[in-house]
Amino acid sequence: MKKLFLLIAATLTFGSTAAQAQTATVLSCCARPAAASATEAFAMLATDKDFSGGHEAPLPYSYEGEGKMIEFKTTDGGTSHAFEIKSAKPSNKFLFVIHEWWGLNDYIKKEAATYAQELPGVNVIALDLYDGQVATTPEEAGKYMQAVKTERATAIIKGAQLYAGPKAQFASVGWCFGGGWSLQTALLGGKQTVGCVMYYGMPEKDVARLKTLNSDVLGLFADQDKWINPEVVKQFEKDMATAGKKVTVKEYPADHAFANPSNPKYNKELAADAHQKALAYLKARLKA
């Protein structure tokens, strides 16, 4: 009788452990979309004092050039705003500009305007993944970046792509937080995607998702970056190769955010070189 009791107890324990293991497997595989793993992992860097401390508050700047704020519907039933500079002539070519961790501030509007001038015949739209919030301190930026939900950001991007239209061609560019989301924008664009530039952003780690890319990728990284470091970049290159996709990587002898003029680690010469590479890439992909 005692042996029978022990056998039953062992069976129940094993069954419970197996069920827990099965539940854990289901949760780890299916609880969150694959996009969350890369973008939300990067957002958690806001808790790193070295990361937040390396981003000094941007100097005051006011953009007063062309372009205007627009409103469009998002795929989650809401709305979002973006800064748009339309091509002088009707065009189905669009460049989506994704802000860094400060949000859609006037510096990003200036970047959008620069690309609009350099890419005639292309509509430029700077998206707002912070839903109207703009940070002026590292503390605010960290809070806003961590608060971004993958589902909401995806709905904003898809909404902007629907705003562009079914015949539009998409390319994207982004920095830091926006670098990772530039790659996600390319993934979400499907067959309409023709190009993607990512500055020191978190790469997508799901090879199955990378296989759905419709374009190649230009990655601009810093070899002194503690977070998107050379090991992360090498793994991204391997994953892209496994997925059968092309990525062109340029690693600069610089630190994270070297292309940000408001950052103490800004390198004017390297930033100019990176911009020229990004511009040449976008001109070729958008045929501008």
C-alpha positions as CSV (number, residue, x, y, z in Angstrom):
1,M,0.0,0.0,0.0
2,K,2.8,2.3,0.9
3,K,4.5,1.6,-2.5
4,L,1.3,2.3,-4.3
5,F,1.0,5.7,-2.5
6,L,4.6,6.6,-3.4
7,L,4.0,5.6,-7.0
8,I,0.8,7.8,-7.2
9,A,2.6,10.7,-5.6
10,A,5.5,10.4,-8.0
11,T,3.1,10.3,-11.0
12,L,1.3,13.4,-9.8
13,T,4.5,15.3,-9.2
14,F,5.9,14.4,-12.6
15,G,2.6,15.4,-14.2
16,S,2.5,18.7,-12.4
17,T,6.2,19.4,-13.4
18,A,5.5,18.5,-17.0
19,A,2.4,20.7,-17.1
20,Q,4.4,23.6,-15.7
21,A,7.2,23.0,-18.2
22,Q,4.6,22.9,-21.0
23,T,3.0,26.1,-19.8
24,A,6.4,27.8,-19.5
25,T,7.2,26.8,-23.1
26,V,3.9,28.2,-24.4
27,L,4.4,31.4,-22.5
28,S,7.9,31.9,-23.7
29,C,7.0,31.2,-27.3
30,C,3.7,32.8,-27.6
31,A,3.0,35.3,-24.8
32,R,4.5,38.3,-26.7
33,P,5.1,39.0,-30.4
34,A,8.6,38.5,-31.7
35,A,9.0,42.2,-32.4
36,A,8.9,42.8,-28.6
37,S,12.0,40.9,-27.9
38,A,14.3,43.3,-29.8
39,T,12.6,46.7,-29.3
40,E,11.6,46.2,-25.7
41,A,15.0,44.8,-24.7
42,F,16.5,48.0,-26.0
43,A,14.0,50.1,-24.1
44,M,15.1,48.4,-20.8
45,L,18.5,50.1,-21.3
46,A,16.8,53.2,-19.8
47,T,17.5,51.6,-16.4
48,D,21.2,51.5,-17.1
49,K,22.8,54.6,-15.5
50,D,25.7,54.5,-18.0
51,F,23.3,54.5,-20.9
52,S,21.1,57.3,-19.6
53,G,24.1,59.2,-18.3
54,G,25.6,59.2,-21.8
55,H,22.7,61.2,-23.2
56,E,22.9,64.8,-22.1
57,A,19.8,66.9,-22.5
58,P,19.7,68.4,-26.0
59,L,20.4,72.1,-26.4
60,P,17.4,74.3,-27.1
61,Y,16.5,74.3,-30.8
62,S,13.4,75.5,-32.7
63,Y,12.7,74.2,-36.2
64,E,10.9,76.8,-38.4
65,G,11.2,75.3,-41.9
66,E,8.8,73.6,-44.2
67,G,6.5,70.7,-43.3
68,K,3.5,70.3,-41.0
69,M,2.0,68.0,-38.4
70,I,-0.6,65.6,-39.7
71,E,-3.1,63.2,-38.1
72,F,-3.8,59.7,-39.4
73,K,-5.7,56.6,-38.2
74,T,-3.9,53.8,-36.5
75,T,-4.7,50.1,-36.8
76,D,-5.7,49.8,-33.2
77,G,-8.7,52.1,-33.7
78,G,-6.9,55.3,-32.5
79,T,-5.0,58.1,-34.2
80,S,-1.5,59.3,-34.3
81,H,0.4,62.4,-35.3
82,A,3.5,62.8,-37.5
83,F,5.6,65.5,-39.1
84,E,5.3,65.4,-42.9
85,I,7.1,67.1,-45.7
86,K,5.4,66.3,-49.0
87,S,7.3,66.0,-52.3
88,A,6.9,69.0,-54.6
89,K,5.3,66.7,-57.1
90,P,2.9,63.9,-56.4
91,S,4.9,60.8,-55.4
92,N,4.4,57.3,-54.1
93,K,7.8,57.2,-52.5
94,F,8.0,57.6,-48.7
95,L,10.8,57.8,-46.2
96,F,9.8,57.1,-42.6
97,V,12.0,58.8,-40.1
98,I,12.0,57.3,-36.6
99,H,13.1,59.5,-33.7
100,E,15.7,58.5,-31.0
101,W,14.9,58.3,-27.3
102,W,14.1,62.0,-26.9
103,G,10.9,61.8,-29.1
104,L,9.7,63.7,-32.1
105,N,11.5,67.0,-31.3
106,D,12.6,69.8,-33.5
107,Y,16.0,68.2,-34.1
108,I,14.2,65.2,-35.7
109,K,12.1,67.6,-37.8
110,K,15.3,69.2,-39.0
111,E,16.7,65.7,-40.0
112,A,13.5,65.0,-41.8
113,A,13.8,68.4,-43.6
114,T,17.4,67.6,-44.6
115,Y,16.3,64.3,-46.2
116,A,13.4,66.0,-47.9
117,Q,15.8,68.4,-49.5
118,E,18.3,65.8,-50.5
119,L,15.7,63.3,-51.8
120,P,13.6,65.2,-54.3
121,G,10.4,63.3,-55.3
122,V,10.2,61.6,-51.9
123,N,7.6,62.3,-49.2
124,V,9.2,62.3,-45.7
125,I,7.2,61.5,-42.6
126,A,8.8,61.6,-39.1
127,L,6.7,59.3,-36.9
128,D,5.9,59.9,-33.3
129,L,6.1,56.6,-31.3
130,Y,5.8,58.5,-28.0
131,D,2.2,59.8,-28.8
132,G,3.0,63.5,-28.3
133,Q,5.5,63.3,-25.5
134,V,8.9,64.9,-26.0
135,A,11.7,64.5,-23.4
136,T,14.0,67.3,-22.3
137,T,15.9,65.3,-19.7
138,P,17.4,61.8,-19.7
139,E,15.0,60.8,-16.9
140,E,12.0,61.7,-19.0
141,A,13.5,60.1,-22.1
142,G,14.1,56.8,-20.2
143,K,10.5,56.8,-18.9
144,Y,9.0,57.5,-22.3
145,M,11.1,54.9,-24.0
146,Q,10.2,52.2,-21.5
147,A,6.6,53.0,-21.7
148,V,6.4,52.3,-25.5
149,K,4.3,49.2,-26.1
150,T,5.1,47.1,-29.1
151,E,1.4,46.7,-30.0
152,R,0.9,50.5,-30.0
153,A,4.1,51.3,-31.9
154,T,3.2,48.7,-34.5
155,A,-0.3,50.2,-34.9
156,I,1.2,53.7,-35.4
157,I,3.6,52.4,-38.1
158,K,1.0,50.3,-39.9
159,G,-1.3,53.3,-39.8
160,A,1.3,55.5,-41.4
161,Q,1.9,52.9,-44.1
162,L,-1.8,52.8,-44.8
163,Y,-1.8,56.6,-45.0
164,A,0.9,56.4,-47.6
165,G,-1.3,54.0,-49.6
166,P,-1.2,50.5,-51.2
167,K,1.0,51.7,-54.1
168,A,3.6,53.4,-52.0
169,Q,7.3,52.4,-51.7
170,F,8.7,52.5,-48.2
171,A,12.1,53.2,-46.8
172,S,13.0,54.0,-43.3
173,V,15.8,55.5,-41.2
174,G,16.2,55.9,-37.4
175,W,18.7,56.4,-34.6
176,C,19.2,54.6,-31.3
177,F,15.6,53.6,-30.2
178,G,14.5,54.6,-33.7
179,G,17.2,52.5,-35.3
180,G,15.6,49.3,-34.0
181,W,12.2,50.6,-35.0
182,S,13.5,51.4,-38.4
183,L,14.1,47.7,-38.9
184,Q,10.7,46.9,-37.5
185,T,9.1,49.4,-39.9
186,A,10.8,47.6,-42.8
187,L,9.5,44.3,-41.6
188,L,6.0,45.7,-41.2
189,G,6.0,47.2,-44.7
190,G,6.1,43.8,-46.4
191,K,6.5,43.9,-50.2
192,Q,6.2,47.7,-50.2
193,T,9.5,48.0,-48.3
194,V,12.5,49.0,-50.6
195,G,15.1,50.0,-48.0
196,C,16.1,50.4,-44.4
197,V,18.8,52.3,-42.6
198,M,19.4,51.7,-38.9
199,Y,21.8,53.7,-36.8
200,Y,23.1,51.8,-33.7
201,G,19.7,50.3,-33.0
202,M,18.8,46.9,-31.6
203,P,18.6,44.3,-34.4
204,E,15.7,41.8,-34.8
205,K,16.8,38.5,-33.4
206,D,14.1,36.3,-34.8
207,V,15.5,34.7,-38.0
208,A,12.0,33.7,-39.1
209,R,10.9,37.3,-39.1
210,L,14.1,38.4,-40.9
211,K,13.2,36.0,-43.7
212,T,10.1,38.2,-44.4
213,L,12.2,41.3,-45.2
214,N,11.6,42.6,-48.7
215,S,14.8,44.7,-48.8
216,D,18.4,44.8,-47.8
217,V,19.6,46.8,-44.7
218,L,22.3,49.4,-44.1
219,G,23.5,49.2,-40.5
220,L,25.6,52.1,-39.1
221,F,27.2,51.1,-35.8
222,A,29.8,52.2,-33.3
223,D,32.6,49.8,-32.3
224,Q,32.8,51.4,-28.9
225,D,29.1,51.0,-28.2
226,K,28.6,49.1,-24.9
227,W,25.1,48.0,-25.7
228,I,24.8,47.5,-29.5
229,N,28.3,46.2,-29.4
230,P,30.4,44.4,-32.1
231,E,29.2,41.0,-30.8
232,V,25.5,42.1,-31.3
233,V,26.4,43.4,-34.7
234,K,28.2,40.2,-35.7
235,Q,25.2,38.1,-34.6
236,F,22.9,40.3,-36.6
237,E,25.1,39.7,-39.7
238,K,24.9,35.9,-39.1
239,D,21.2,36.0,-38.6
240,M,20.7,38.0,-41.8
241,A,22.9,35.5,-43.7
242,T,20.8,32.6,-42.2
243,A,17.7,34.4,-43.3
244,G,19.1,34.8,-46.8
245,K,19.0,38.6,-46.6
246,K,21.7,41.2,-47.3
247,V,23.0,43.6,-44.7
248,T,25.8,46.1,-45.3
249,V,27.5,47.0,-42.0
250,K,29.7,50.0,-41.3
251,E,31.3,50.2,-37.9
252,Y,32.8,53.5,-36.9
253,P,35.6,54.1,-34.3
254,A,33.1,55.9,-32.1
255,D,30.6,55.5,-29.2
256,H,26.9,55.1,-29.2
257,A,25.0,58.3,-30.5
258,F,28.1,59.5,-32.3
259,A,25.7,61.0,-35.0
260,N,23.7,63.0,-32.5
261,P,24.9,66.7,-32.5
262,S,23.4,67.2,-29.0
263,N,25.3,64.3,-27.5
264,P,28.8,64.8,-25.9
265,K,30.1,61.8,-27.9
266,Y,29.1,63.4,-31.2
267,N,31.7,63.1,-33.9
268,K,31.1,65.6,-36.7
269,E,33.3,64.0,-39.2
270,L,32.1,60.4,-38.7
271,A,28.4,61.6,-38.5
272,A,28.9,63.3,-41.9
273,D,30.3,60.2,-43.4
274,A,27.5,58.0,-42.0
275,H,24.9,60.5,-43.4
276,Q,26.4,60.4,-46.9
277,K,26.4,56.6,-46.8
278,A,22.7,56.6,-45.7
279,L,21.8,59.2,-48.3
280,A,23.5,57.3,-51.1
281,Y,21.7,54.1,-50.0
282,L,18.3,55.8,-49.9
283,K,18.8,57.5,-53.2
284,A,19.5,54.1,-54.8
285,R,16.6,52.3,-53.2
286,L,14.0,55.1,-53.7
287,K,15.5,56.0,-57.1
288,A,15.5,59.7,-56.0
